[in-house]
Amino acid sequence: MILEMVRANGAVSLRELARVVQTSEVTVRRDVRALEAEGLLDRRHGGAVLPGGFTRESGIPQKSHLATAEKTAIADLAAGLVEEGEAIVVGAGTTTQELARRLARIPGLTVVTNSLLVAQALAHANRVEVVMTGGTLRGSNYALVGSGAEQSLQGLRVSRAFLSGSGLTAERGLSTSNMLSASVDRALVQAAAEVVVLADHTKLGSDTMFQTVPTDLITRLVTDEPPGHDDRAAAELQALADQGVQIAVAGAGSGPAAAEPLPHGRQGRRDMPLPGQRRTHGSGPGAGGPQQLRSAASLTEPGQGPGDRARVADLRRR
């Protein structure tokens, strides 16, 4: 049963395996260890993957069934960081897709994204402007990649970038197994004053082939509560905090793990003690009005109307 689930999904968390086979995580961990010894799968922090996991990447259909409760809790918490009228970038992924569904309720936003799933989630949000990058469609994760996507982000400036990936370590930061996706994520980071990483506990301690965001550029990590026996995840979180990353932990399935007020009055964050603030962020007014889908390249093209030029100026001032 365990091997069948891993083959079907590419990667499965220990928590999900235990739920499906109706046994304890301790028992599942022992079984996974035995299967690894036979060369049938690889253990990764908090879960199991098919052999060759350093370069293997599951598609959206497989990822959408992994750690669903955790992703929901993370998205709820991350949405509380976004204020009305902000301009942000949102990268591709199933966790960022969950975030986008919650952003639809926040008026006056401008959301720049290379993800078709993020754009789709915001398509009917009347007071959210969606700006799509250019690029070539990568079908496995419904994202626009390549030089077209990267060039359309040049000269752009927003308050925050919300990104996810395949793995996160204190030593290397956020990483992914695809070179094209990593390159676009780096361009998204360059456009933002702050970088917020969304990663569930199964990605903590995992390292994949291409680095997207080094640890010193990560402003905040939004994650879920690791299992109590997972000392390695707790150590990884502490190592990230020691390097200045703000850690916000959400409780999967039952809402946020704590109810400490967020800076602008929303609830549901628990930040670990930090050595010091590493980055500041700006906020400013955003324009409401009908929702639009536009290419990011149009933000810098000549011949724009006064409203578009005002939007570009506002983004660059950030």
LINSUL-V248253 format. One record per helix or strand of 2 or more residues. SS is the DSSP state (H for helix, E for strand). FROM is the first residue (numbers start at 1). TO is the last residue. If there is no record, write none. Layout:
BEGIN
ss & from & to
SS & FROM & TO
SS & FROM & TO
END
This chain:
BEGIN
ss & from & to
H & 2 & 9
E & 11 & 13
H & 14 & 21
H & 25 & 37
E & 42 & 44
E & 47 & 49
H & 60 & 63
H & 68 & 79
E & 87 & 90
H & 94 & 103
E & 109 & 113
H & 116 & 122
E & 128 & 132
E & 136 & 138
E & 143 & 145
H & 147 & 152
E & 158 & 163
E & 167 & 169
E & 173 & 176
H & 179 & 190
E & 192 & 198
H & 201 & 203
E & 210 & 213
H & 215 & 217
E & 220 & 224
H & 231 & 242
E & 246 & 251
E & 255 & 256
E & 293 & 295
H & 296 & 299
H & 306 & 317
END
